[in-house]
Amino acid sequence: MSYLEFLGQYGDRILSGTLVTVLLTVLSSVLAIAIALVTGLMRLSPNAVLRGIATVYIEIFRGTSLLVQLYWIFYVLPLFGVTLEKFTAGFVAVGMNLGAYGAELVRGAILSVPRGQWEAALALNMTPARRMIRVILPQAVLIMLPGWGNLLIELLKGTALVALIAVADLMFQVKQINGTTFLSAETFGTALIIYYVIARFMITPFMRWLERAMQRKLGRA
Amino acid sequence: MFDWRWDFTWDILPRLIAATGNTLLAAGLGYAIAVVLGLALALAQRTPSRALTLVVREAIEFIRSTPLVLQIFFVFYVGPQFGLRLSPWTAGMIAIGLHYAAYLSEVYRGGLDSVPKGQWEAATSLNLSTSRTYFRVILPQALPPSLAGMGNYLVGIFKDTPMLSVIGVAELMHTANAIGSETYRFLEPFTLVGIIFLALSLPTAAGIRLFEAWVRRKLGMV
């Protein structure tokens, strides 16, 4: 079978898998960013309890494998009465895992906003919440954006693991096609290229664009 | 609240600990491959040939932006299609070694770039050969700034070994899965796997930080 015939026959399954992968990536990114912001801020809180919770969360999710967390959420959590549908379990696991890594990015970026900015906001009698939202966070976002670019590629790669709990993403589809055709170079090779294209020609340029847009917004372009 | 069974836990613990040996072996072997191959990839980008640099750079980008689990499948299944049969261990070590070599080469690249230009000029003026310059002058100085990154990826490779279970390498995750499907109990095996990973990766990460500080002190770089 030529490669074109292969694409003709299995192209739609590969395409539907790709769409599921993109959807998973978007949903997990949103979750990861939300978790990273909340946990990152909690790590900086003066309240020791909040700080402790955030630290435990981060250490647990960074100290074990994504695959272990995925299996745990999918197979063990139902025993505690929390049953997630496999698609949900998939993006929740990926989002929670990458959110823990993102939290450290958020924390680092907030700490590296120059001290003068904090003092100026204090001098203007801003409330702590207002200071964080209007002064510190926008500058911190600019600092952490390059880190998020790498993290989102890690996240895209992480979504491939949900195939192991039978979510029909790109990885799952090519694994199934390979199981019936044994055309391993074609199936897995195509998937490798698609992941590469998403990472290199979609995520990376998007993050570059976002960085420039943020710089303009903060008057630093 | 839930029925954690201690007798079952004690039954399966020896099996899981035995499998932990395999996990550590896989991480160690994969890391050894990655450390050496990564250096080769980093040095290949410093030859006068622009074409070689470009090809290696692009290959590294490719490996870094595609999922490891897919690469493991690729290495394991593509061989037989062309008559080359690899055992799960061999295929797994090639895939994970190559994946982390790409990451480590970036760490080395940063380390190599941080060596001041004057060191090169001094080596040239002393008429040292290229290989002598690298092994006696440049690499020893590129190592300390690379240690933090190298340590992070040592922990990283350890945490990525569960992916080897997909092609049947009998490491920790694979064993936990097997226990789960034999006994229909997933709570204890999967929780224990998580605890074992935490118990190993947190001290390792702390140990690496201490080691790094020690090297810096030894080299008078505080």
Interface residues (C-beta under 8 A of the other chain):
Chain A: E59 I60 G63 T64 S65 L66 L67 V68 Q69 Y71 W72 Y75 V76 L79 F80 I153 L156 K157 G158 T159 A160 L161 A163 L164 M171 V174 K175 N178 F182 L183 S184 A185 F188 G189 A191 L192 Y195 Y196 A199 R200
Chain B: M1 F2 E61 F62 R64 S65 T66 P67 L68 V69 L70 Q71 F73 F74 Y77 V78 P80 Q81 F82 K159 D160 T161 P162 M163 S165 V166 M173 A176 N177 G180 F186 L187 F190 T191 V193 G194 F197 L198 S201 L202 A205
